[in-house]
Amino acid sequence: MDPVNVPEYERRASERVDPAAWDYIQGGAADERTLRSNTEAFDAITLLPRVLVDVSCVETETRVLGRPVRFPVLAAPTGFQTLAHPEGELAVARATAALGTIMVLSTLSSYPLEAVAAAAAGPKWFQLYCYRDRSVTQRLVERAQEQGFHAICVTVDLPAVGHRERDLRSGFTLPPHALPRNFEGLVDTSAMSDPANPSVFAEHIGRLVDPSLTWEIIPWLRSVTHLPIVLKGILRPDDARHAADRGIDGIIVSNHGGRQLDGVPASIEALPPIVEAVRGQLDILLDGGIRRGTDVAKALALGARAVLVGRPVLWGLAVGGAKGVERVLDLLRAEFALAMTLLGCRNVAELNPGLLGTA
Ligand SMILES: Cc1cc2nc3c(=O)[nH]c(=O)nc-3n(C[C@H](O)[C@H](O)[C@H](O)COP(=O)(O)O)c2cc1C
């Protein structure tokens, strides 16, 4: 029987993925306090439904960066998706296209972005790590634009890789099939799969990713692409304001799934003051800890336009390839639609903080 919810996909996936790769996927930074709080903070929010509302027709559709999505759950960028399934990013592209939502493709994809673009015609954004060598960064952005990606999503919470102790313990290295394939001819990534040097992943990122990045990157990016720009990894209202003042199109309130600085708040806790600071000026998305349709409803009620899921996509992928991802996303869609119905909300605009309490 197919799993009936996302946590069951997690359990099923744990039996299928190589143990060191599983730790890489599941893990967070240091004591994993932030990782745990991402889900616990959703549990601490209760729902207060409105009754006797005509909910015979409930619509989950919304618009993200001005474009329609069937339901407000996107696939977050996660690197090296062939760790979960040989079809990796190609399968995720097919599943998101089939369901009418957006895939955000990682810079560290195990398939070249051209192959992912060719796998399915659905809408995609390209997640960008800004490399020290600006010509590499520029080439990645240009290729994404040429291939019809709809936005560039710049990850701003990784000037260095977080302290991932599970990976240190397991001596995790990338198997050759999972190496990032967007750099062929640009950067040599082969050392990332050197079993004699397991910390090389963090070293590689440390060597390549530009820790001197500042807000100056925005005008530079605007000079190399006309695509909308989304910043991923915002946790402070003042940074959200900076983004709005610089004409950024969207932000993702995110702590990188608890994988970067341990001790930062759950992303759902960081959301309300950010919404307050920039209300209406740009699209606010959120990721981290979404496991149920009710979590999606809570995030939207607090002002997010949409959410993204990282690990749940990888669990679906590990269990059933493209079909598994489709099923995970469709479970979240159906649970979200039911949550709206039971809350007395006919469309996403009717979700509001008055529907929430605290446990
Ligand atoms: C295995 C794994 C790899 C990830 N790789 C990337 C990446 O390449 N780029 C990025 O911006 N975020 C990356 N993330 C963070 C996700 O985009 C997202 O912020 C996080 O997974 C959301 O939390 P969730 O897993 O609880 O849904 C990764 C997360 C995981 C679990």
The ligand as a Tripos MOL2 file, in Angstrom:
@<TRIPOS>MOLECULE
LIG
   31    33     1     0     0
SMALL
NO_CHARGES

@<TRIPOS>ATOM
      1 C1         19.7170   17.2640    1.3230 C.3       1 LIG1
      2 C2         19.4900   18.7380    1.2110 C.ar      1 LIG1
      3 C3         20.1890   19.4660    0.2580 C.ar      1 LIG1
      4 C4         19.9680   20.8430    0.1310 C.ar      1 LIG1
      5 N1         20.6070   21.5260   -0.8700 N.ar      1 LIG1
      6 C5         20.3340   22.8480   -1.0410 C.ar      1 LIG1
      7 C6         20.9110   23.5600   -2.1340 C.ar      1 LIG1
      8 O1         21.6500   23.0050   -2.9390 O.2       1 LIG1
      9 N2         20.6150   24.8730   -2.2470 N.ar      1 LIG1
     10 C7         19.7780   25.5390   -1.3680 C.ar      1 LIG1
     11 O2         19.5420   26.7320   -1.5200 O.2       1 LIG1
     12 N3         19.2000   24.8690   -0.3500 N.ar      1 LIG1
     13 C8         19.4420   23.5520   -0.1690 C.ar      1 LIG1
     14 N4         18.8340   22.8740    0.8470 N.ar      1 LIG1
     15 C9         17.8310   23.5740    1.7050 C.3       1 LIG1
     16 C10        16.4230   23.4600    1.0990 C.3       1 LIG1
     17 O3         16.2990   24.2440   -0.0600 O.3       1 LIG1
     18 C11        15.3410   23.9280    2.0760 C.3       1 LIG1
     19 O4         15.6690   25.2150    2.5530 O.3       1 LIG1
     20 C12        15.1030   22.9910    3.2590 C.3       1 LIG1
     21 O5         15.2890   21.6490    2.8810 O.3       1 LIG1
     22 C13        13.6810   23.1880    3.7780 C.3       1 LIG1
     23 O6         13.4360   22.4030    4.8900 O.3       1 LIG1
     24 P1         12.6710   20.9810    4.8400 P.3       1 LIG1
     25 O7         13.6630   19.9810    4.3490 O.co2     1 LIG1
     26 O8         12.2750   20.7940    6.2610 O.co2     1 LIG1
     27 O9         11.4860   21.1230    3.9080 O.co2     1 LIG1
     28 C14        19.0580   21.5040    1.0000 C.ar      1 LIG1
     29 C15        18.3670   20.7540    1.9670 C.ar      1 LIG1
     30 C16        18.5690   19.3900    2.0730 C.ar      1 LIG1
     31 C17        17.7810   18.6280    3.1070 C.3       1 LIG1
@<TRIPOS>BOND
     1     1     2 1
     2     2     3 ar
     3     2    30 ar
     4     3     4 ar
     5     4     5 ar
     6     4    28 ar
     7     5     6 ar
     8     6     7 ar
     9     6    13 1
    10     7     8 2
    11     7     9 ar
    12     9    10 ar
    13    10    11 2
    14    10    12 ar
    15    12    13 ar
    16    13    14 ar
    17    14    15 1
    18    14    28 ar
    19    15    16 1
    20    16    17 1
    21    16    18 1
    22    18    19 1
    23    18    20 1
    24    20    21 1
    25    20    22 1
    26    22    23 1
    27    23    24 1
    28    24    25 2
    29    24    26 1
    30    24    27 1
    31    28    29 ar
    32    29    30 ar
    33    30    31 1
@<TRIPOS>SUBSTRUCTURE
     1 LIG1         1 GROUP 0 **** ****
